[in-house]
Amino acid sequence: MGTILKVFSPFPGHNSCNFFHSSSSNPFPKAHNEFSTTSSASYRIRISNKLTNFLDLKPESGSKPKTIDLDLPWCDSNQDHNINHPSLHFDVVIIGAGPAGLRLAEQVSSHGVKVCCIDPSPLSMWPYNYAVWADEFESLNLQHCLDRTWLTASIYLDENKARHLDRPYARVCRKKLKTELMQRCISNGVKFHKAKVSRIDHHEYFESNVLCDDGKQLRASLVVDASGLSTPFVEYDKPRSSHGFQIAHGILAEVDSHPFDLDKMVFMDWRDSHLRNEPELRFNNIRTPTFLYAMPFDSNLIFLEETSLVCRPALPYMEVKQRMAARLKHLGIGVKRILEDEKCFTLIGGPLPRIPQSVMAIGGSSGEIQPATGFMLAKTMALAPVVAGAIVECLGSTTKIRGKVLYGKVWNSLWPLNRRCEREAYSFGMETLIRLDLDGIRRMFDTFFDLDSHYYYGFLSSRLTLEELTSFAKDVFCRASAPTKFDIITKCPPLVIRMIGNIALENIKN
Ligand SMILES: Cc1cc2nc3c(=O)[nH]c(=O)nc-3n(C[C@H](O)[C@H](O)[C@H](O)COP(=O)(O)OP(=O)(O)OC[C@H]3O[C@@H](n4cnc5c(N)ncnc54)[C@H](O)[C@@H]3O)c2cc1C
């Protein structure tokens, strides 16, 4: 964690959160005027067909995934099945060319370690719209990979309360980030293989064979699984039933207009007046709330995402879309074209993979997604150099440390004791959020953003130490309103006991 703290620079806009009441001058984007004053009957009449049908619109680029125009150095294609050929032997084989896999590949290879990265479609564009706090990418010197920055991130708690954080938030330019990481890989000598890994066999002499679906086998001293959340290669000691679900439906859309300020992104909009005339949706939303996340690019282009931050059981995806449709109608947003859509069905929290094990993991497969927020990208970009350092220390030296010692060192570089304990605290946050209804969530976030900004910015960037997380929790409790205190007292004691038990267990295992 010490390394991570050094990597990040102090926050801009410390303590600069503003707080508004509805009476203050125009803090809210306006709902569509016609609709907001109409009755249920006129609501139905006034919705245009275009709005009603936007859920049926298909993304225009849908069928043809975009690709990156680079000439990749491929793993020797002449040595198809001869695993003994040296051109098929690597120090490290990385499964997956997502953000985590490529970041680790470029970091490890920059020290002269021989790396191969396998992915069924290495040049395809990543499918998701990633966003980060701009300072996180600046501290990694990756700010040129951001394509749009909003100076303010707004949170709408209800119809009367909003907060505006003066911490710039940015969308990552997937093309720039992927191209940059790939170019670094290419100049460091990383080889690529276009296939899907189907099996990994571990052998004596500390080697692993990686079998691909095209029949090709590669040999490596270390295999790193960066194949994302649904990995089949990572093992767990505990059942994964304790995870939560983050469900979201997002669209990058051309719209006739929208009510949002162009210099503010909407980090969370918990208002629910759009469901006033939809009793069933409203009732469910009170129990398992969703919020709107929006990044306005110009007056006609916007990314909109209806999101369940974390829930268990999973909220039906169709319901998330219906809530979004109702919200957009209420805001008077007419969708003309969908340029991209994204479906988020993410498992968050739950147990960490068994530490150590013969396959190393990084990114979504390694449990790195922050259980209470779903963020991961900036953290992975920051952690990959740390993991690469441990790999290089073992494989880059003349003595070559392999087998169990290697696995132990690399796993502990990603998940040292302090980070494992911190993750327990973030998982506690996730479990608390799962148990709160809409009003509980609103009150909790009201308290959260009332704290010193060091705490809430640190929490959102997963950079609080266990000591800071403890003071943060105490502060939340002290500042909480009576109903929030009641929520904490009635819902959290078993969670606190479980968290303390897990932290004690981690300390004993260490
Ligand atoms: C919709 C969505 C939006 C998100 N938005 C954000 C965000 O804004 N900010 C943020 O911080 N985090 C975000 N996250 C969380 C996290 O950053 C992403 O999930 C991120 O993509 C994880 O990166 P990864 O490299 O671990 O895995 P992935 O991006 O899933 O990449 C895995 C790669 O491995 C390949 N692969 C899979 N199986 C195999 C196999 N058997 N053999 C070879 N290759 C294989 C896949 O083809 C893919 O290229 C988001 C997640 C989702 C689902």
The ligand as a MOL file (V3000), in Angstrom:
LIG
                    3D

  0  0  0     0  0            999 V3000
M  V30 BEGIN CTAB
M  V30 COUNTS 53 58 0 0 0
M  V30 BEGIN ATOM
M  V30 1 C -19.6330 -2.5430 -18.3240 0
M  V30 2 C -18.4590 -2.2950 -17.4040 0
M  V30 3 C -18.0150 -0.9930 -17.2350 0
M  V30 4 C -16.9260 -0.7430 -16.3960 0
M  V30 5 N -16.5180 0.5540 -16.2310 0
M  V30 6 C -15.4820 0.8210 -15.4180 0
M  V30 7 C -15.0410 2.1650 -15.2370 0
M  V30 8 O -15.6120 3.0900 -15.7990 0
M  V30 9 N -13.9870 2.3970 -14.4080 0
M  V30 10 C -13.3490 1.3840 -13.7610 0
M  V30 11 O -12.3910 1.6450 -13.0230 0
M  V30 12 N -13.7530 0.1020 -13.9070 0
M  V30 13 C -14.7960 -0.2130 -14.7140 0
M  V30 14 N -15.2090 -1.5160 -14.8650 0
M  V30 15 C -14.5390 -2.5740 -14.0770 0
M  V30 16 C -13.2320 -3.0810 -14.7240 0
M  V30 17 O -12.3380 -2.0030 -14.8990 0
M  V30 18 C -13.4790 -3.7900 -16.0650 0
M  V30 19 O -14.2200 -4.9700 -15.8450 0
M  V30 20 C -12.1820 -4.1540 -16.8300 0
M  V30 21 O -12.5510 -4.4600 -18.1590 0
M  V30 22 C -11.4230 -5.3390 -16.2620 0
M  V30 23 O -10.2480 -5.4790 -17.0280 0
M  V30 24 P -9.5210 -6.8760 -17.2340 0
M  V30 25 O -8.3580 -6.6160 -18.1210 0
M  V30 26 O -9.2890 -7.5110 -15.9250 0
M  V30 27 O -10.5910 -7.8250 -17.9790 0
M  V30 28 P -11.3460 -7.6480 -19.3620 0
M  V30 29 O -11.4620 -6.2270 -19.7420 0
M  V30 30 O -12.5920 -8.4380 -19.2300 0
M  V30 31 O -10.3790 -8.3470 -20.4260 0
M  V30 32 C -10.1870 -9.7390 -20.4550 0
M  V30 33 C -9.5810 -10.1310 -21.7820 0
M  V30 34 O -9.2640 -11.5330 -21.7030 0
M  V30 35 C -9.7100 -12.1820 -22.8770 0
M  V30 36 N -10.0000 -13.5860 -22.5480 0
M  V30 37 C -11.0330 -14.0790 -21.8110 0
M  V30 38 N -10.9490 -15.4070 -21.7070 0
M  V30 39 C -9.8300 -15.7660 -22.3750 0
M  V30 40 C -9.1960 -17.0190 -22.6280 0
M  V30 41 N -9.6980 -18.1750 -22.1710 0
M  V30 42 N -8.0540 -17.0320 -23.3580 0
M  V30 43 C -7.5160 -15.8720 -23.8350 0
M  V30 44 N -8.0730 -14.6730 -23.6110 0
M  V30 45 C -9.2150 -14.6160 -22.9030 0
M  V30 46 C -10.9540 -11.4030 -23.3050 0
M  V30 47 O -11.1770 -11.5720 -24.6960 0
M  V30 48 C -10.5350 -9.9610 -22.9510 0
M  V30 49 O -9.8630 -9.3460 -24.0300 0
M  V30 50 C -16.2730 -1.8090 -15.7090 0
M  V30 51 C -16.7540 -3.1100 -15.8860 0
M  V30 52 C -17.8380 -3.3560 -16.7220 0
M  V30 53 C -18.3210 -4.7790 -16.8800 0
M  V30 END ATOM
M  V30 BEGIN BOND
M  V30 1 1 1 2
M  V30 2 1 2 3
M  V30 3 2 2 52
M  V30 4 2 3 4
M  V30 5 1 4 5
M  V30 6 1 4 50
M  V30 7 2 5 6
M  V30 8 1 6 7
M  V30 9 1 6 13
M  V30 10 2 7 8
M  V30 11 1 7 9
M  V30 12 1 9 10
M  V30 13 2 10 11
M  V30 14 1 10 12
M  V30 15 2 12 13
M  V30 16 1 13 14
M  V30 17 1 14 15
M  V30 18 1 14 50
M  V30 19 1 15 16
M  V30 20 1 16 17
M  V30 21 1 16 18
M  V30 22 1 18 19
M  V30 23 1 18 20
M  V30 24 1 20 21
M  V30 25 1 20 22
M  V30 26 1 22 23
M  V30 27 1 23 24
M  V30 28 2 24 25
M  V30 29 1 24 26
M  V30 30 1 24 27
M  V30 31 1 27 28
M  V30 32 2 28 29
M  V30 33 1 28 30
M  V30 34 1 28 31
M  V30 35 1 31 32
M  V30 36 1 32 33
M  V30 37 1 33 34
M  V30 38 1 33 48
M  V30 39 1 34 35
M  V30 40 1 35 36
M  V30 41 1 35 46
M  V30 42 1 36 37
M  V30 43 1 36 45
M  V30 44 2 37 38
M  V30 45 1 38 39
M  V30 46 1 39 40
M  V30 47 2 39 45
M  V30 48 1 40 41
M  V30 49 2 40 42
M  V30 50 1 42 43
M  V30 51 2 43 44
M  V30 52 1 44 45
M  V30 53 1 46 47
M  V30 54 1 46 48
M  V30 55 1 48 49
M  V30 56 2 50 51
M  V30 57 1 51 52
M  V30 58 1 52 53
M  V30 END BOND
M  V30 END CTAB
M  END
